[in-house]
Amino acid sequence: MPLSEKVRVEIFIPDLPEPMYSRLVEELGDEMTFAFGGCTTIQGSGKYLEDEGSILPDRVNLLFTDVPLRWEADRLAIERYANILRGIVADALLKEESVLIALYPVSHAR
């Protein structure tokens, strides 16, 4: 069975009550769907460790899509896209420091 190489893009955005967070999730989801044909959003929970040592609950939205790029051959385009996403998130959430953008190679079975 042949494999199709892709790059997975994941964006972890805190699930907070301020409207800018839900608006960012919607806008990024729409952009990723338009650009790549689809996007999945998962709402979930996790935990994080405060500087003082307390473990706190953490609600998060995970957006992900698979981009038709090759990890090695398209590295520059992948890095540019990651930087664009980081800029969009930074502009939308001026005070937020805990947005994770992860990119990594995946293979789809055909």
C-alpha positions as CSV (number, residue, x, y, z in Angstrom):
1,M,0.0,0.0,0.0
2,P,1.6,3.3,-1.1
3,L,2.0,6.1,1.5
4,S,1.3,9.8,0.9
5,E,3.7,12.1,2.8
6,K,2.1,15.2,4.5
7,V,2.9,17.7,7.2
8,R,0.5,17.8,10.2
9,V,-0.1,21.3,11.6
10,E,-1.4,21.5,15.2
11,I,-2.4,24.6,17.0
12,F,-3.2,24.4,20.7
13,I,-5.3,27.5,21.8
14,P,-6.5,28.0,25.4
15,D,-10.3,27.6,25.8
16,L,-11.0,30.8,27.7
17,P,-14.2,32.8,28.0
18,E,-12.9,35.9,26.2
19,P,-14.5,36.2,22.7
20,M,-11.1,36.7,21.0
21,Y,-10.2,33.0,21.8
22,S,-13.3,31.5,20.2
23,R,-13.1,33.9,17.3
24,L,-9.4,32.9,16.7
25,V,-10.4,29.2,16.7
26,E,-13.1,29.8,14.2
27,E,-11.0,32.0,11.9
28,L,-8.0,29.6,11.9
29,G,-10.3,26.7,11.3
30,D,-11.9,28.4,8.4
31,E,-8.5,29.4,6.9
32,M,-7.0,25.9,7.3
33,T,-10.2,24.4,5.7
34,F,-10.1,26.8,2.8
35,A,-6.3,26.4,2.2
36,F,-6.0,22.6,2.7
37,G,-9.5,21.2,2.3
38,G,-10.3,20.5,6.0
39,C,-9.5,21.1,9.6
40,T,-10.4,19.3,12.8
41,T,-11.1,21.0,16.1
42,I,-11.0,19.1,19.3
43,Q,-12.0,20.6,22.7
44,G,-10.2,19.0,25.6
45,S,-8.6,19.4,28.9
46,G,-5.2,19.0,30.3
47,K,-3.1,20.2,33.2
48,Y,-0.2,22.6,33.6
49,L,2.3,23.3,36.3
50,E,2.3,26.8,37.8
51,D,5.6,28.5,38.6
52,E,4.7,28.1,42.3
53,G,4.4,24.3,41.8
54,S,0.6,23.9,41.8
55,I,-1.0,21.7,39.1
56,L,-4.0,23.4,37.5
57,P,-6.6,22.3,35.0
58,D,-6.2,23.6,31.5
59,R,-9.0,23.7,28.9
60,V,-7.7,23.8,25.3
61,N,-8.8,23.7,21.7
62,L,-6.7,21.7,19.3
63,L,-6.9,22.6,15.6
64,F,-5.2,20.3,13.2
65,T,-4.9,19.7,9.5
66,D,-2.6,17.8,7.2
67,V,-0.8,19.9,4.6
68,P,0.3,18.4,1.2
69,L,4.0,19.2,1.7
70,R,7.0,17.0,2.2
71,W,9.0,17.5,5.5
72,E,12.4,17.6,4.0
73,A,11.8,19.0,0.5
74,D,9.4,21.8,1.5
75,R,11.1,22.8,4.8
76,L,11.3,26.5,3.9
77,A,7.6,26.7,3.1
78,I,6.8,24.8,6.3
79,E,8.8,27.2,8.4
80,R,7.3,30.2,6.7
81,Y,3.8,28.9,7.3
82,A,4.6,28.3,11.0
83,N,5.9,31.8,11.3
84,I,2.8,33.2,9.7
85,L,0.6,31.3,12.1
86,R,2.7,32.5,15.1
87,G,2.2,36.1,13.9
88,I,-1.5,35.7,13.5
89,V,-1.9,34.2,17.0
90,A,0.4,36.8,18.5
91,D,-1.6,39.6,16.9
92,A,-5.0,38.2,18.0
93,L,-4.0,37.2,21.5
94,L,-1.7,40.0,22.6
95,K,-1.3,38.9,26.2
96,E,-1.3,35.1,25.7
97,E,2.0,33.3,25.9
98,S,0.9,29.7,26.0
99,V,-0.2,28.9,22.4
100,L,1.7,25.9,21.0
101,I,2.1,25.4,17.2
102,A,3.4,22.0,16.3
103,L,4.4,20.7,12.9
104,Y,5.6,17.2,12.1
105,P,5.7,14.7,9.2
106,V,2.9,12.2,8.8
107,S,2.1,9.5,6.2
108,H,-1.4,8.7,4.9
109,A,-2.2,5.2,3.6
110,R,-3.8,5.3,0.2
